[in-house]
Amino acid sequence: MRDLSTAVNRDDSKGSTSADANDFSMTRVITLKKMLDKKGLAVDGSCEAMIARLNKTTNACERYRQWHTMRNLLNVAVVQP
């Protein structure tokens, strides 16, 4: 039991990367369908098709967040001498 706790804590300490966040390969079908439904996307098709839809929207959201962050940084740099 102690080894299991250590392994879980070790994984938590690594932090989440974008590659980890987009890895839906081990996600159950029902969970994929719930995630797709929450985003307003089609919930039918194979697991691969559902994962592709999630990755596409997740990647688009990540690109928008990066763009928005960069825009805010540039605005701050322009406003301040």
MOPAC internal coordinates of N, CA, C and O (Angstrom, degrees):
PM7 1SCF
backbone

  N    0.0000 0     0.00 0     0.00 0    0    0    0
  C    1.4436 1     0.00 0     0.00 0    1    0    0
  C    1.5289 1   110.44 1     0.00 0    2    1    0
  O    1.2310 1   120.56 1   140.73 1    3    2    1
  N    1.2988 1   116.53 1   -39.27 1    3    2    1
  C    1.4559 1   121.10 1   179.71 1    5    3    2
  C    1.5242 1   111.07 1   -63.84 1    6    5    3
  O    1.2310 1   120.33 1   141.52 1    7    6    5
  N    1.3414 1   116.98 1   -38.48 1    7    6    5
  C    1.4630 1   121.23 1   178.97 1    9    7    6
  C    1.5275 1   110.77 1   -64.63 1   10    9    7
  O    1.2310 1   120.48 1   141.31 1   11   10    9
  N    1.3267 1   116.68 1   -38.69 1   11   10    9
  C    1.4569 1   120.94 1   178.19 1   13   11   10
  C    1.5180 1   110.69 1   -63.87 1   14   13   11
  O    1.2310 1   120.54 1   136.08 1   15   14   13
  N    1.3060 1   116.58 1   -43.92 1   15   14   13
  C    1.4598 1   121.16 1   178.15 1   17   15   14
  C    1.5221 1   111.58 1   -62.27 1   18   17   15
  O    1.2310 1   120.30 1   139.44 1   19   18   17
  N    1.3015 1   117.02 1   -40.56 1   19   18   17
  C    1.4580 1   121.59 1   178.36 1   21   19   18
  C    1.5232 1   110.74 1   -64.56 1   22   21   19
  O    1.2310 1   120.10 1   137.53 1   23   22   21
  N    1.3114 1   117.41 1   -42.47 1   23   22   21
  C    1.4623 1   121.56 1  -179.76 1   25   23   22
  C    1.5218 1   111.21 1   -64.73 1   26   25   23
  O    1.2310 1   120.20 1   138.01 1   27   26   25
  N    1.3198 1   117.23 1   -41.99 1   27   26   25
  C    1.4599 1   121.08 1   179.09 1   29   27   26
  C    1.5158 1   110.30 1   -64.82 1   30   29   27
  O    1.2310 1   120.25 1   134.54 1   31   30   29
  N    1.3141 1   117.12 1   -45.46 1   31   30   29
  C    1.4583 1   120.49 1   179.36 1   33   31   30
  C    1.5244 1   111.66 1   -64.17 1   34   33   31
  O    1.2310 1   120.14 1   142.89 1   35   34   33
  N    1.3100 1   117.35 1   -37.11 1   35   34   33
  C    1.4609 1   121.29 1   178.92 1   37   35   34
  C    1.5320 1   109.98 1   -63.87 1   38   37   35
  O    1.2310 1   119.93 1   137.41 1   39   38   37
  N    1.3257 1   117.74 1   -42.59 1   39   38   37
  C    1.4622 1   121.14 1   178.84 1   41   39   38
  C    1.5207 1   111.07 1   -65.84 1   42   41   39
  O    1.2310 1   119.62 1   142.26 1   43   42   41
  N    1.3290 1   118.33 1   -37.74 1   43   42   41
  C    1.4589 1   122.04 1   179.39 1   45   43   42
  C    1.5183 1   111.55 1   -66.60 1   46   45   43
  O    1.2310 1   120.27 1   147.92 1   47   46   45
  N    1.3193 1   117.08 1   -32.08 1   47   46   45
  C    1.4570 1   120.05 1  -176.02 1   49   47   46
  C    1.5214 1   112.78 1   -74.23 1   50   49   47
  O    1.2310 1   119.75 1   162.04 1   51   50   49
  N    1.3239 1   118.07 1   -17.96 1   51   50   49
  C    1.4522 1   121.38 1  -179.38 1   53   51   50
  C    1.5225 1   111.93 1   -69.44 1   54   53   51
  O    1.2310 1   120.04 1   149.54 1   55   54   53
  N    1.3022 1   117.53 1   -30.46 1   55   54   53
  C    1.4582 1   120.64 1  -176.30 1   57   55   54
  C    1.5151 1   109.39 1    84.19 1   58   57   55
  O    1.2310 1   121.27 1   -17.14 1   59   58   57
  N    1.3054 1   115.17 1   162.86 1   59   58   57
  C    1.4487 1   120.74 1  -177.29 1   61   59   58
  C    1.5189 1   110.16 1   -97.94 1   62   61   59
  O    1.2310 1   121.01 1   -46.33 1   63   62   61
  N    1.3178 1   115.67 1   133.67 1   63   62   61
  C    1.4529 1   120.16 1   174.50 1   65   63   62
  C    1.5069 1   108.79 1  -107.12 1   66   65   63
  O    1.2310 1   120.21 1   -11.14 1   67   66   65
  N    1.3212 1   117.20 1   168.86 1   67   66   65
  C    1.4564 1   119.31 1  -179.40 1   69   67   66
  C    1.5230 1   110.88 1   -64.57 1   70   69   67
  O    1.2310 1   119.70 1   148.11 1   71   70   69
  N    1.3301 1   118.19 1   -31.89 1   71   70   69
  C    1.4586 1   120.35 1   177.99 1   73   71   70
  C    1.5254 1   110.02 1   -66.04 1   74   73   71
  O    1.2310 1   120.21 1   139.49 1   75   74   73
  N    1.3565 1   117.20 1   -40.51 1   75   74   73
  C    1.4558 1   120.36 1   178.08 1   77   75   74
  C    1.5190 1   110.82 1   -66.78 1   78   77   75
  O    1.2310 1   120.58 1   139.72 1   79   78   77
  N    1.3192 1   116.50 1   -40.28 1   79   78   77
  C    1.4541 1   121.04 1  -176.96 1   81   79   78
  C    1.5212 1   111.49 1   -66.13 1   82   81   79
  O    1.2310 1   119.70 1   150.73 1   83   82   81
  N    1.3270 1   118.17 1   -29.27 1   83   82   81
  C    1.4462 1   121.82 1  -177.98 1   85   83   82
  C    1.5169 1   113.18 1   -94.22 1   86   85   83
  O    1.2310 1   119.20 1  -176.25 1   87   86   85
  N    1.3134 1   119.14 1     3.75 1   87   86   85
  C    1.4541 1   121.53 1  -178.72 1   89   87   86
  C    1.5226 1   109.36 1   -88.06 1   90   89   87
  O    1.2310 1   121.41 1   -84.38 1   91   90   89
  N    1.3304 1   114.91 1    95.62 1   91   90   89
  C    1.4592 1   120.61 1  -179.88 1   93   91   90
  C    1.5168 1   111.70 1   -99.80 1   94   93   91
  O    1.2310 1   119.71 1  -170.94 1   95   94   93
  N    1.3354 1   118.16 1     9.06 1   95   94   93
  C    1.4583 1   121.27 1  -172.81 1   97   95   94
  C    1.5292 1   113.25 1   -63.75 1   98   97   95
  O    1.2310 1   119.96 1   152.78 1   99   98   97
  N    1.3098 1   117.69 1   -27.22 1   99   98   97
  C    1.4643 1   120.39 1  -179.55 1  101   99   98
  C    1.5265 1   112.73 1  -100.38 1  102  101   99
  O    1.2310 1   120.41 1  -172.07 1  103  102  101
  N    1.3247 1   116.83 1     7.93 1  103  102  101
  C    1.4579 1   121.51 1  -177.95 1  105  103  102
  C    1.5208 1   109.65 1   -81.76 1  106  105  103
  O    1.2310 1   120.42 1   -40.74 1  107  106  105
  N    1.3268 1   116.79 1   139.26 1  107  106  105
  C    1.4591 1   121.49 1   179.54 1  109  107  106
  C    1.5254 1   110.59 1   -69.19 1  110  109  107
  O    1.2310 1   120.97 1   -26.16 1  111  110  109
  N    1.3261 1   115.75 1   153.84 1  111  110  109
  C    1.4657 1   121.80 1  -177.55 1  113  111  110
  C    1.5212 1   110.64 1   -58.43 1  114  113  111
  O    1.2310 1   119.79 1   135.43 1  115  114  113
  N    1.3113 1   118.00 1   -44.57 1  115  114  113
  C    1.4641 1   120.89 1  -178.19 1  117  115  114
  C    1.5235 1   110.75 1   -62.20 1  118  117  115
  O    1.2310 1   120.33 1   143.25 1  119  118  117
  N    1.3212 1   116.98 1   -36.75 1  119  118  117
  C    1.4619 1   121.29 1   178.08 1  121  119  118
  C    1.5242 1   110.33 1   -69.35 1  122  121  119
  O    1.2310 1   120.29 1   138.48 1  123  122  121
  N    1.3365 1   117.06 1   -41.52 1  123  122  121
  C    1.4665 1   120.32 1   176.21 1  125  123  122
  C    1.5190 1   110.29 1   -58.54 1  126  125  123
  O    1.2310 1   121.06 1   135.43 1  127  126  125
  N    1.3377 1   115.58 1   -44.57 1  127  126  125
  C    1.4686 1   119.75 1  -179.06 1  129  127  126
  C    1.5249 1   111.39 1   -64.09 1  130  129  127
  O    1.2310 1   120.08 1   139.72 1  131  130  129
  N    1.3241 1   117.45 1   -40.28 1  131  130  129
  C    1.4692 1   120.63 1   178.12 1  133  131  130
  C    1.5198 1   110.75 1   -64.31 1  134  133  131
  O    1.2310 1   120.28 1   138.94 1  135  134  133
  N    1.3459 1   117.08 1   -41.06 1  135  134  133
  C    1.4654 1   120.97 1   179.68 1  137  135  134
  C    1.5284 1   110.42 1   -65.04 1  138  137  135
  O    1.2310 1   120.37 1   137.18 1  139  138  137
  N    1.3345 1   116.91 1   -42.82 1  139  138  137
  C    1.4549 1   121.09 1   178.80 1  141  139  138
  C    1.5249 1   111.11 1   -64.13 1  142  141  139
  O    1.2310 1   120.85 1   135.66 1  143  142  141
  N    1.3296 1   115.98 1   -44.34 1  143  142  141
  C    1.4601 1   120.30 1  -179.97 1  145  143  142
  C    1.5229 1   111.21 1   -62.00 1  146  145  143
  O    1.2310 1   120.45 1   139.62 1  147  146  145
  N    1.3240 1   116.74 1   -40.38 1  147  146  145
  C    1.4651 1   121.64 1   179.36 1  149  147  146
  C    1.5255 1   111.13 1   -61.58 1  150  149  147
  O    1.2310 1   120.44 1   147.24 1  151  150  149
  N    1.3497 1   116.77 1   -32.76 1  151  150  149
  C    1.4613 1   121.22 1   179.69 1  153  151  150
  C    1.5239 1   112.28 1   -89.71 1  154  153  151
  O    1.2310 1   120.30 1   179.58 1  155  154  153
  N    1.3414 1   117.03 1    -0.42 1  155  154  153
  C    1.4549 1   120.90 1   179.36 1  157  155  154
  C    1.5215 1   113.45 1    77.25 1  158  157  155
  O    1.2310 1   120.37 1  -154.89 1  159  158  157
  N    1.3170 1   116.89 1    25.11 1  159  158  157
  C    1.4608 1   121.68 1  -178.75 1  161  159  158
  C    1.5248 1   110.25 1  -103.18 1  162  161  159
  O    1.2310 1   120.88 1   -17.72 1  163  162  161
  N    1.3425 1   115.92 1   162.28 1  163  162  161
  C    1.4622 1   121.65 1   178.98 1  165  163  162
  C    1.5298 1   109.90 1   -62.34 1  166  165  163
  O    1.2310 1   120.86 1   -41.54 1  167  166  165
  N    1.3276 1   115.96 1   138.46 1  167  166  165
  C    1.4673 1   120.73 1  -177.37 1  169  167  166
  C    1.5266 1   112.50 1  -105.38 1  170  169  167
  O    1.2310 1   119.96 1  -169.04 1  171  170  169
  N    1.3295 1   117.68 1    10.96 1  171  170  169
  C    1.4551 1   120.19 1  -179.59 1  173  171  170
  C    1.5242 1   110.24 1  -102.00 1  174  173  171
  O    1.2310 1   121.26 1    -8.92 1  175  174  173
  N    1.3305 1   115.19 1   171.08 1  175  174  173
  C    1.4541 1   120.88 1   178.45 1  177  175  174
  C    1.5141 1   112.06 1   105.23 1  178  177  175
  O    1.2310 1   121.88 1     0.52 1  179  178  177
  N    1.3165 1   114.01 1  -179.48 1  179  178  177
  C    1.4628 1   120.33 1  -179.08 1  181  179  178
  C    1.5236 1   110.07 1   -74.57 1  182  181  179
  O    1.2310 1   121.23 1   -12.38 1  183  182  181
  N    1.3243 1   115.26 1   167.62 1  183  182  181
  C    1.4732 1   120.08 1   176.88 1  185  183  182
  C    1.5181 1   110.33 1   -58.59 1  186  185  183
  O    1.2310 1   120.84 1   137.83 1  187  186  185
  N    1.3287 1   116.00 1   -42.17 1  187  186  185
  C    1.4585 1   120.17 1  -179.48 1  189  187  186
  C    1.5264 1   111.44 1   -61.15 1  190  189  187
  O    1.2310 1   120.53 1   138.81 1  191  190  189
  N    1.3422 1   116.59 1   -41.19 1  191  190  189
  C    1.4642 1   120.57 1   179.46 1  193  191  190
  C    1.5308 1   110.70 1   -66.93 1  194  193  191
  O    1.2310 1   120.42 1   139.25 1  195  194  193
  N    1.3329 1   116.81 1   -40.75 1  195  194  193
  C    1.4663 1   119.88 1   179.17 1  197  195  194
  C    1.5293 1   110.27 1   -65.49 1  198  197  195
  O    1.2310 1   120.38 1   137.40 1  199  198  197
  N    1.3205 1   116.87 1   -42.60 1  199  198  197
  C    1.4650 1   121.15 1   178.86 1  201  199  198
  C    1.5274 1   110.36 1   -63.61 1  202  201  199
  O    1.2310 1   120.51 1   139.90 1  203  202  201
  N    1.3274 1   116.62 1   -40.10 1  203  202  201
  C    1.4664 1   120.21 1   178.75 1  205  203  202
  C    1.5311 1   110.67 1   -61.73 1  206  205  203
  O    1.2310 1   120.30 1   138.46 1  207  206  205
  N    1.3424 1   117.04 1   -41.54 1  207  206  205
  C    1.4703 1   120.17 1   177.72 1  209  207  206
  C    1.5182 1   111.32 1   -63.98 1  210  209  207
  O    1.2310 1   120.21 1   137.32 1  211  210  209
  N    1.3249 1   117.20 1   -42.68 1  211  210  209
  C    1.4670 1   120.38 1   178.74 1  213  211  210
  C    1.5229 1   110.89 1   -64.80 1  214  213  211
  O    1.2310 1   120.26 1   136.20 1  215  214  213
  N    1.3235 1   117.11 1   -43.80 1  215  214  213
  C    1.4668 1   120.34 1   179.23 1  217  215  214
  C    1.5179 1   111.08 1   -62.58 1  218  217  215
  O    1.2310 1   120.38 1   139.69 1  219  218  217
  N    1.3251 1   116.88 1   -40.31 1  219  218  217
  C    1.4577 1   120.76 1  -179.20 1  221  219  218
  C    1.5256 1   110.82 1   -62.17 1  222  221  219
  O    1.2310 1   120.12 1   133.52 1  223  222  221
  N    1.3289 1   117.37 1   -46.48 1  223  222  221
  C    1.4684 1   119.78 1  -179.51 1  225  223  222
  C    1.5191 1   111.28 1   -72.66 1  226  225  223
  O    1.2310 1   120.21 1   143.82 1  227  226  225
  N    1.3301 1   117.20 1   -36.18 1  227  226  225
  C    1.4650 1   120.44 1   179.11 1  229  227  226
  C    1.5191 1   110.04 1   -65.13 1  230  229  227
  O    1.2310 1   120.32 1   136.20 1  231  230  229
  N    1.3280 1   116.99 1   -43.80 1  231  230  229
  C    1.4589 1   120.75 1   179.07 1  233  231  230
  C    1.5233 1   111.16 1   -64.62 1  234  233  231
  O    1.2310 1   120.11 1   140.57 1  235  234  233
  N    1.3241 1   117.40 1   -39.43 1  235  234  233
  C    1.4645 1   120.72 1   178.66 1  237  235  234
  C    1.5262 1   110.16 1   -64.75 1  238  237  235
  O    1.2310 1   120.08 1   138.63 1  239  238  237
  N    1.3215 1   117.46 1   -41.37 1  239  238  237
  C    1.4697 1   120.99 1   178.39 1  241  239  238
  C    1.5285 1   110.52 1   -64.67 1  242  241  239
  O    1.2310 1   120.48 1   139.27 1  243  242  241
  N    1.3154 1   116.68 1   -40.73 1  243  242  241
  C    1.4612 1   120.64 1   179.74 1  245  243  242
  C    1.5252 1   110.61 1   -64.72 1  246  245  243
  O    1.2310 1   120.28 1   137.53 1  247  246  245
  N    1.3327 1   117.07 1   -42.47 1  247  246  245
  C    1.4702 1   120.13 1   177.77 1  249  247  246
  C    1.5251 1   110.41 1   -62.07 1  250  249  247
  O    1.2310 1   120.02 1   139.51 1  251  250  249
  N    1.3455 1   117.56 1   -40.49 1  251  250  249
  C    1.4615 1   120.50 1   178.56 1  253  251  250
  C    1.5260 1   110.60 1   -63.86 1  254  253  251
  O    1.2310 1   120.00 1   136.16 1  255  254  253
  N    1.3261 1   117.61 1   -43.84 1  255  254  253
  C    1.4696 1   120.84 1   179.09 1  257  255  254
  C    1.5221 1   110.68 1   -60.69 1  258  257  255
  O    1.2310 1   120.41 1   137.65 1  259  258  257
  N    1.3215 1   116.82 1   -42.35 1  259  258  257
  C    1.4590 1   120.36 1   178.93 1  261  259  258
  C    1.5300 1   110.73 1   -64.02 1  262  261  259
  O    1.2310 1   120.73 1   135.84 1  263  262  261
  N    1.3264 1   116.21 1   -44.16 1  263  262  261
  C    1.4657 1   120.43 1   178.85 1  265  263  262
  C    1.5235 1   110.52 1   -61.65 1  266  265  263
  O    1.2310 1   120.37 1   134.65 1  267  266  265
  N    1.3327 1   116.89 1   -45.35 1  267  266  265
  C    1.4591 1   122.00 1  -178.59 1  269  267  266
  C    1.5344 1   110.80 1   -62.79 1  270  269  267
  O    1.2310 1   120.44 1   137.56 1  271  270  269
  N    1.3213 1   116.77 1   -42.44 1  271  270  269
  C    1.4594 1   121.14 1   178.19 1  273  271  270
  C    1.5255 1   110.54 1   -62.96 1  274  273  271
  O    1.2310 1   120.36 1   134.09 1  275  274  273
  N    1.3265 1   116.92 1   -45.91 1  275  274  273
  C    1.4580 1   120.89 1   179.43 1  277  275  274
  C    1.5312 1   110.48 1   -62.25 1  278  277  275
  O    1.2310 1   120.21 1   138.03 1  279  278  277
  N    1.3244 1   117.21 1   -41.97 1  279  278  277
  C    1.4587 1   121.41 1   178.84 1  281  279  278
  C    1.5180 1   110.59 1   -60.76 1  282  281  279
  O    1.2310 1   120.41 1   136.05 1  283  282  281
  N    1.3175 1   116.81 1   -43.95 1  283  282  281
  C    1.4674 1   120.58 1   178.82 1  285  283  282
  C    1.5228 1   111.27 1   -64.06 1  286  285  283
  O    1.2310 1   120.27 1   139.53 1  287  286  285
  N    1.3240 1   117.09 1   -40.47 1  287  286  285
  C    1.4609 1   119.96 1   178.03 1  289  287  286
  C    1.5196 1   111.12 1   -64.08 1  290  289  287
  O    1.2310 1   120.37 1   139.13 1  291  290  289
  N    1.3146 1   116.89 1   -40.87 1  291  290  289
  C    1.4604 1   120.43 1   179.45 1  293  291  290
  C    1.5222 1   111.23 1   -67.27 1  294  293  291
  O    1.2310 1   120.15 1   141.39 1  295  294  293
  N    1.3347 1   117.33 1   -38.61 1  295  294  293
  C    1.4588 1   120.46 1   177.92 1  297  295  294
  C    1.5238 1   111.33 1   -63.23 1  298  297  295
  O    1.2310 1   120.26 1   139.51 1  299  298  297
  N    1.3025 1   117.12 1   -40.49 1  299  298  297
  C    1.4602 1   121.47 1   178.35 1  301  299  298
  C    1.5264 1   109.54 1   -64.90 1  302  301  299
  O    1.2310 1   120.52 1   137.23 1  303  302  301
  N    1.3333 1   116.61 1   -42.77 1  303  302  301
  C    1.4579 1   121.03 1  -179.38 1  305  303  302
  C    1.5252 1   111.40 1   -65.36 1  306  305  303
  O    1.2310 1   119.86 1   144.76 1  307  306  305
  N    1.3247 1   117.88 1   -35.24 1  307  306  305
  C    1.4628 1   121.72 1  -179.06 1  309  307  306
  C    1.5327 1   110.75 1   -74.09 1  310  309  307
  O    1.2310 1   120.67 1   139.84 1  311  310  309
  N    1.3253 1   116.33 1   -40.16 1  311  310  309
  C    1.4603 1   120.61 1  -176.49 1  313  311  310
  C    1.5264 1   111.07 1   -70.19 1  314  313  311
  O    1.2310 1   120.09 1   140.70 1  315  314  313
  N    1.3114 1   117.43 1   -39.30 1  315  314  313
  C    1.4490 1   120.63 1  -178.22 1  317  315  314
  C    1.5372 1   110.36 1   -89.40 1  318  317  315
  O    1.2310 1   119.58 1   -48.95 1  319  318  317
  N    1.3341 1   118.40 1   131.05 1  319  318  317
  C    1.4744 1   120.00 1  -178.64 1  321  319  318
  C    1.5151 1   112.78 1   -70.63 1  322  321  319
  O    1.2310 1   120.10 1   180.00 1  323  322  321

